[in-house]
Amino acid sequence: QVQVVESGGGLVQPGGSLRLSCAASGTIFSINFMGWYRPAPGKTRELVAVITSGGSTDYADSVKGRFTTSRDNAKNAVYLQMNNLKPEDTAVYYCNVNDRYGVAEMNYWGQGTQVTVAS
């Protein structure tokens, strides 16, 4: 079993910055993708940013140029640097960890961390 814990959320004014952190622990085989998600209209959750074990990244169009994700493989951790935050970025942000063992994959989720962007 893998535990995923996020931290770093909070209240910030428009134009401000926050850095989210996520760490995975427990019985980990080989972490493949690590990503950040948030709720979206009509969807359970939308992808905000994802990073592979090799460091390749992808972002939602709405955050490109403002958000940057990175990871520390030695710590099984992923980070989301959020700059120039907008009110529409307000959401609970969830960390997803994709752990792979051979051909089997498991996805683990954190409990979420609240980000509120308001004056």
N, C-alpha and C positions, 0 to 999 in steps of 0.2 A: 504494500500500500504506500502511496505517495501523498504527502501533505504539501499543500501549496498555500503560502501566506503572502498577501500583498500588504504594502504600507506606503505612506507618503501622500495620501489624499488630504484634502482640506478645502478651505475657502480662499479664493484669490480674486483679485480685481481683474476686469478685462485688460488684456495686454500683459498680464503677469505670467509667471512660470511656476511649474511644479515638476517634481521628479518622483515618479512612482517606482517602487522596487517590488520584486517578487522573488521568493526563494522556495525551492522545492527540496524536500527532505524525505527520508524513508528508504524503502527498497526501490532504488532506481537502477534501471538497466542501462539504457542509452537514450538520453533525451534528444529528440529530433527537433521538432519545432517548439518554439516558445512564443506565445502571442498575447496580445491585449485585445479585449473585446469590450463593447458597451451596448446597452439596449438601443434599438432603433425602431421607428414606426414600422409596423408590419413585419418585423423580424424579432426573433427571440433575442439575438445579439448580432451585432455587426463587427466585422474585423476592423480594428483600428491600426494595428501594426503587428508584423510577424517577423521573426528572425530564425534562420536555420542554424544547424550546428556549425555550418561553415561560415556563417556570418552574413549570408545574403538576406536582404530585407525587402519588405513590401509594405505599403501603406494605403490606407483609404485615401481617396482623392481629397476629401475634406480636411485632411491633416497634413498632407504633403507640404514640405517646406517649413512646417511648424513643429512637428513631433519627430523625435529621433529615438529609435530603440537600439539597445545594445545588450550584450550578455557576457557573463563571466562563467565559462564552462566549468572552471575549477570549483566554483561556489554553487553551481546549479541555479544561477540567478539571472534574471532579466530585468532590464530597466526601461523606463519610458520617460524621456525628457520632453516636457510639453512647454513650448514657448508661445508667446503671443496668443494666450488663451482667449477664447470667445465664449459668450454666454451659452451658445449652442453646444459647447463641449461639456456642459454640465451633465453628469451621469455617474452611475456606479461603474467603475472600471474593473473588469475581471481578468485575471491572469489564467492562461491556459498552458498546460505542459503536456506535450505529446511524447510519451515514453515508448520506446520500441525494443522488443525482444524477438529477434529473428523476424518472422513475418507477422508477428502479433503486435498490435499497437493499443495503447490505452491513453485516453485523454483524462486529465485531472484538472479540476477547477479550484480556484481560491474562493474565498467568501466575498470578495469584492471590496473596493475602497472608494468612498464617495469623493467626487471632485465637484465643487460648486464654484462657478464663475459668476460673480455678481459685484455690483458697485457697493 
